[in-house]
Amino acid sequence: MSQNEKTKRNEVIDILKGIGIFCVVAGHCSLRHDTSPVIQFIYLFHVAVFFIASGYCYNPSKTDSTDTFKCGISRTFKKLWTPYVFWTILFLALHNLFVNLNIYTDNPAISQFISGEFIHTTNYLDTTIIISRMLKALVFLSGTQLTGPLWFLATLLELVVLYQTIDFVLKKVFSKEKAFFIQSVLSFVFLAVGYVLSLKGIFLEGYARVPSFYILLHGGHFLKKYSISEKKRSPIVHLDIWAISFAILFVSNCIGSIELSKNEFVNPVFLVISSFAGWQFLYETSYFIKRFNLVQRAITYIGKNSIPILALQFLCFKLVTVTAIKVNGHPGFELAAFPVLYDNSFWWLPYTIAGIAIPLFVNSAWNSIKKRLVG
């Protein structure tokens, strides 16, 4: 594959990630995604494509030597562990302030506006509890309501470290091709283990998700390793693949649902088919979007800055909610409705815009400040 083709591939992946993060934020704007066919459709693949993308971008040379292996692990921690810990600790430090601002509430009347698992009432925390939770956050054993989406970073880090470690060990004993084959076998073994854990309701503080999703990471690596050159595909072929993948997702949407954050899926086959159909659906969509320069640049920018969006989207939803509360003259504690107060009609749109645009603005402003300080 030529360098030019690799560049184009990266453009498509960045667009794919941009569409994916849009789907993630839009999905969080509906409390009742289990009764919404559109949101349920999105949940079939919206997180899975990021695990696949990580495998697709995986560089196998990172495990060719001890030095490259150590360097790869270090970079993975810097890229994923650091933002998880930073945002979690920051939001824990702000917990009592959030209570004062009605972002959190202990008012039981909130149950009038939110039902079931989405009721979250909380009170002030003393310093000892906050510090304890901060320490637990270092090993992904603690989080906050507002940084809930960061579970993805924790699971991805665990997956990548496990995958790189196994790859490194296998290459010490076997040839690269045999090591890759063994990884393929292991991915199915891990999937079976993850499914059993899911059936038994064993969550292990989120660590039970790792074996289930191992096959997604390896599958992405497989797709890149054996991908067909773009030059050998006509636009008609891309359109055909897009239509087939959409049809598969449509059928899957009629069969069942997927909730990766809870490690819940109908069965292993359903997870694999839906996830990779979703990947192909977004990949082909990205291929066509690439032709429209302005749209491509906007979506690519979103894809490259997905971590700030993951970290700040729930907090930014509050700006839409507080505006609606003031306009309607409702009590302030309604601000604590989580993740959104209104999940019907057109409300998903302003929530989604706020959940994407404001984090991007904050991230851009922060980067500008850092450049000035360094300069």
C-alpha positions, 0 to 999 in steps of 0.5 A: 500500500502506497504512502498516499493510500495510507494518508487517505485511509487515515482521513477516512478513519478520522471521519469515521471517529467523528461520526462515531462520537456524534452518535455517542453524544446523540445516544446519551441524549435519550433516556429511553434508548431501549424504546427508540429504534433509532437510538437502539440502532446507534447502540449496535455499533457506536462504541464498538467502532472505536475499539475496531478503529484502535485495532485498525490503527494498531502498529504491530512493530510496537511489539517487535522488541523490548524497547518498542514494547515498553515505549508502546505501553508508555504511550498508551498510558499517557494517551488513555490513563492520563485523561481518565485520571485527570478528569475524574479527579477534577470532577471529584474535587468539584463534587460539593460545588456541583451539589451547591449548583444543583448539578447534583442533588439529594432532593428526592423530588427529582424522581418525578422527572427521571425514572429507574436506573437514571435516578441519581441523588447524592449529598455532600462528600467529606474530604476523606471520601473524596480522596479515597475515590481519587485514589481508586480512580488511579486503577479505574475503580472509581468514577463520577456521574458526569465522567461516566463515558470515560469508561471507554478510555479505561477499557480501551487501555486495558484492551490495548495493554493486554493485546500488546503484551500477548503479542509481544510474548507470542512473537518471542516464541513464534513467527509473526504469522503464527503469533497473529493466528494465535491472537485470532484464536484467543480473541474467540476464546476471550469472547466466550469468556466475556459472554459467560461473565455477561450471562452470570452478571459478573462485572468485576468493576468493568474489567469483565468487558475486556475479554468481550471486546478483545475480538473487536480490537483484533478484528480491526487489526485483521481488517487493516492487515488484509484490507483491499487497496482503495484503487481496486474498489469503484464507488459502486462497490463502496455503495454496495457494501454500504447498503449490505452493511445497513441491511445487516444492521437493520435486521440486527436492530429488529433482533436485539440490542447491545449495551457495551458499557454494561457488557450486555449483548444478545450473543457473541455472534450478534455482537461480532456481526453488528459491530463489524457491520456498523464499522463497515457502514460508517467506513463507507459513509466516511469514504463518500463524505471524504469527497466534500472538503468542508464537511470532511474537515469539520467531522475530522476535527471532531474525530481528532478531539473525541476525548474532551467530548467524552469528558465534558458532554454530560456537564455541557448538557446541563447548559441546555437544561438550565436554559430550559428550566429558566424559560419554563420557570421550573425549580432549580433541582431539575438541573440534576436530571441525568443525563438530560431533562428532556429526551423527546421531540427536538431536544436531542439536537440542542443537547447534541450540539452543546455536548460536541461544540462546547467541549471543542471550544473549551479544548481549543481555548485551552490549547491556545492558552498552553501555546501562549504560556510555552511561547 
